Amino acid sequence: MKNIIILGTGGCAAEVTFYIEDHNAKVPEKEKINIKGYIEFDYNLEKYYQGYNYKAPVICDIDRYSPAPDEEVLVCIADIKFRKKMIDILHKKNAVIGSFVHDSVILPKSLKIGIGNIVYPFCILEKYAVIGNYNIFTSYSFISHDCTVGDNNFFATTGITGHVKIGNDNYFGIRSAVIPHVQIGNNNVIHAGMVVHKPIKDDTTVFYRFKEKVIAIPKK
């Protein structure tokens, strides 16, 4: 059984906690995960920790955290910049940053994948893809063949088709997709439902302006 500490107690941490509990119900004892506790700031306890009814305790905040030799830290934070900041702090503390892959995920044992990745249920990480570190894939995301994914990206039920190259620190909104052979740089935001059909360099937001006007026609 692996011991982990979850960094964060917000929505992402609540989801990962639930998925770990579900994972534990389906795997042998040696593959189960023990949540020892959470790392969180005091000012978030009432807002997040108490609201989500966690079973394990809050151990301390990130500043007071001292890594133990038998534990790993899962960085369960959706905000790209803040997650990156927390990862840098953990590195300075020589903490072991762990990964979590739900039992339902389809991926080959030979997949080239880095550390610190969190993969929600029912994702597909295909053979011949290369995936870096500290990425989060929410349920039903897929990374197709011959794709290269960098570090610290967030994929919200995102479809990445073949031969796509993605850099670092990108946020992909829910149900977004990238067509084959497109290259995406760093620090980009792809809004929900967008289909990226041409290359994107850095520091770009992709959205559809018409969605700012919502028209609702009631039934008569």
C-alpha positions in Angstrom: 0.0 0.0 0.0 1.3 3.4 -1.0 1.0 6.4 1.4 0.2 9.7 -0.1 -0.4 13.3 1.1 -2.8 15.4 -1.0 -1.8 19.0 -1.5 -5.0 21.0 -1.6 -8.5 20.5 -0.3 -10.6 22.2 -3.1 -12.6 20.7 -5.8 -9.8 18.9 -7.6 -8.6 17.3 -4.3 -12.2 16.2 -3.5 -12.5 14.5 -6.9 -9.1 12.8 -6.6 -10.0 11.6 -3.1 -13.2 10.1 -4.4 -11.4 8.4 -7.3 -8.8 7.0 -5.0 -11.5 5.5 -2.8 -13.2 4.0 -5.9 -9.8 2.7 -7.1 -9.1 1.1 -3.7 -12.4 -0.8 -3.9 -11.3 -2.5 -7.2 -7.6 -3.3 -6.9 -5.6 -5.8 -4.8 -4.4 -4.8 -1.4 -0.8 -4.1 -2.5 -2.1 -1.6 -5.1 -4.3 0.3 -2.7 -3.5 3.9 -1.7 -3.6 5.2 1.8 -4.4 8.9 2.2 -2.5 10.0 5.2 -3.8 13.6 5.2 -3.9 16.9 3.4 -1.7 20.0 3.0 -3.7 23.2 3.2 -3.6 26.8 4.4 -5.6 27.6 7.5 -7.7 30.2 5.6 -9.1 27.5 3.3 -10.2 25.0 6.0 -13.7 26.3 6.4 -14.2 27.0 2.7 -12.9 23.7 1.4 -11.8 21.1 3.9 -14.9 21.2 6.1 -17.2 21.5 3.2 -16.0 18.3 1.5 -16.1 16.1 4.6 -12.7 14.6 4.2 -11.9 11.6 6.4 -8.1 12.1 6.7 -6.9 15.2 8.7 -5.2 18.3 7.5 -1.5 17.8 8.6 -0.1 21.3 8.0 0.3 24.0 5.4 2.9 23.9 2.6 5.3 26.1 4.6 5.4 23.7 7.5 5.4 20.5 5.6 8.3 18.2 6.1 8.5 15.2 3.8 8.6 11.7 5.3 10.5 8.9 3.6 7.5 6.6 3.2 5.1 9.1 1.5 4.4 10.8 -1.8 2.6 14.1 -2.4 -0.2 14.4 -5.0 -0.6 18.0 -6.2 -4.4 18.3 -6.6 -4.7 21.9 -7.7 -6.3 22.9 -11.0 -4.9 26.4 -11.2 -1.9 26.1 -13.5 0.2 28.9 -12.1 -0.5 28.1 -8.4 0.2 24.4 -9.0 3.5 25.2 -10.6 4.4 27.4 -7.5 3.5 24.5 -5.2 5.6 22.0 -7.2 8.6 24.3 -7.0 8.2 24.5 -3.2 8.0 20.7 -2.9 11.2 20.4 -5.0 13.0 22.6 -2.6 11.9 20.4 0.3 13.0 17.3 -1.6 9.5 15.9 -1.4 8.6 12.9 -3.6 5.8 14.1 -6.0 3.6 11.1 -6.8 1.3 10.1 -9.6 -2.2 8.6 -9.5 -3.8 6.6 -12.4 -7.3 5.2 -11.8 -7.7 1.5 -12.3 -10.1 2.1 -15.2 -7.6 4.0 -17.3 -6.4 2.4 -20.5 -2.7 2.8 -21.1 0.2 0.5 -22.1 2.8 -0.5 -19.6 5.4 0.7 -22.0 4.0 4.3 -22.1 6.6 7.0 -21.8 5.2 9.1 -19.0 6.8 11.3 -16.4 6.2 11.9 -12.7 3.4 13.7 -10.9 0.6 12.9 -13.4 -3.0 12.5 -12.2 -5.3 10.5 -14.5 -9.0 10.4 -13.7 -11.2 7.4 -14.5 -11.9 6.3 -18.1 -9.1 8.2 -19.8 -7.1 6.7 -22.7 -3.4 7.3 -23.0 -2.5 5.6 -26.2 0.7 3.7 -27.2 3.4 5.7 -28.9 2.5 8.9 -27.0 5.0 10.7 -24.9 3.8 12.5 -21.7 5.8 14.7 -19.4 5.4 15.6 -15.8 2.7 17.1 -13.5 -0.3 16.9 -15.9 -3.9 16.4 -14.9 -6.3 14.5 -17.2 -10.0 14.6 -16.1 -12.4 11.8 -17.0 -12.7 10.7 -20.6 -9.7 12.7 -21.8 -7.6 10.9 -24.4 -4.1 11.3 -25.9 -3.7 9.7 -29.2 -0.8 8.0 -31.0 2.4 9.9 -31.7 1.5 12.9 -29.5 4.0 14.7 -27.3 2.7 16.4 -24.1 5.0 18.6 -22.0 4.6 19.5 -18.3 2.0 21.0 -16.0 -1.0 20.9 -18.4 -4.6 20.5 -17.4 -6.9 18.6 -19.7 -10.7 18.8 -18.9 -12.3 15.9 -20.8 -10.1 16.8 -23.7 -9.5 15.0 -26.9 -5.9 15.2 -28.4 -5.7 13.5 -31.8 -2.7 12.0 -33.5 0.7 13.7 -34.0 -0.1 16.7 -31.9 2.7 18.5 -29.9 1.8 20.3 -26.7 4.2 22.4 -24.6 3.9 23.4 -20.9 1.4 25.1 -18.6 -1.6 25.0 -20.9 -5.2 24.8 -19.8 -7.7 22.9 -22.0 -11.4 23.6 -21.1 -14.0 20.9 -20.9 -14.8 19.1 -24.2 -12.0 21.0 -26.1 -10.2 19.1 -28.8 -7.1 19.4 -31.1 -7.1 18.0 -34.6 -4.1 16.0 -35.9 -0.6 17.5 -36.5 -1.3 20.8 -34.7 1.4 22.2 -32.4 0.6 24.2 -29.3 3.2 26.1 -27.3 3.1 27.3 -23.7 0.9 29.2 -21.3 -2.2 29.0 -23.4 -5.9 28.8 -22.4 -8.3 26.8 -24.6 -11.9 27.5 -23.6 -14.5 24.9 -23.2 -15.8 23.3 -26.4 -13.1 24.8 -28.7 -11.6 22.8 -31.6 -8.0 23.8 -32.2 -7.4 23.4 -35.9 -4.2 25.5 -36.4 -0.9 26.0 -34.5 -0.8 28.2 -31.4 2.4 29.7 -30.1 2.5 31.0 -26.5 0.3 33.1 -24.2 -2.9 32.8 -26.3 -6.5 32.4 -25.3 -8.7 30.5 -27.7 -12.5 31.2 -27.5 -15.6 31.8 -29.5 -16.8 35.4 -29.1 -20.5 34.6 -30.0 -20.8 32.6 -26.8 -20.8 35.8 -24.8 -24.4 36.3 -25.9 -26.7 33.6 -24.7 -30.1 33.3 -26.2 -32.7 31.3 -24.4 -36.0 30.7 -26.1 -38.7 29.4 -23.7 -41.2 26.8 -24.7 -44.7 28.1 -25.2 
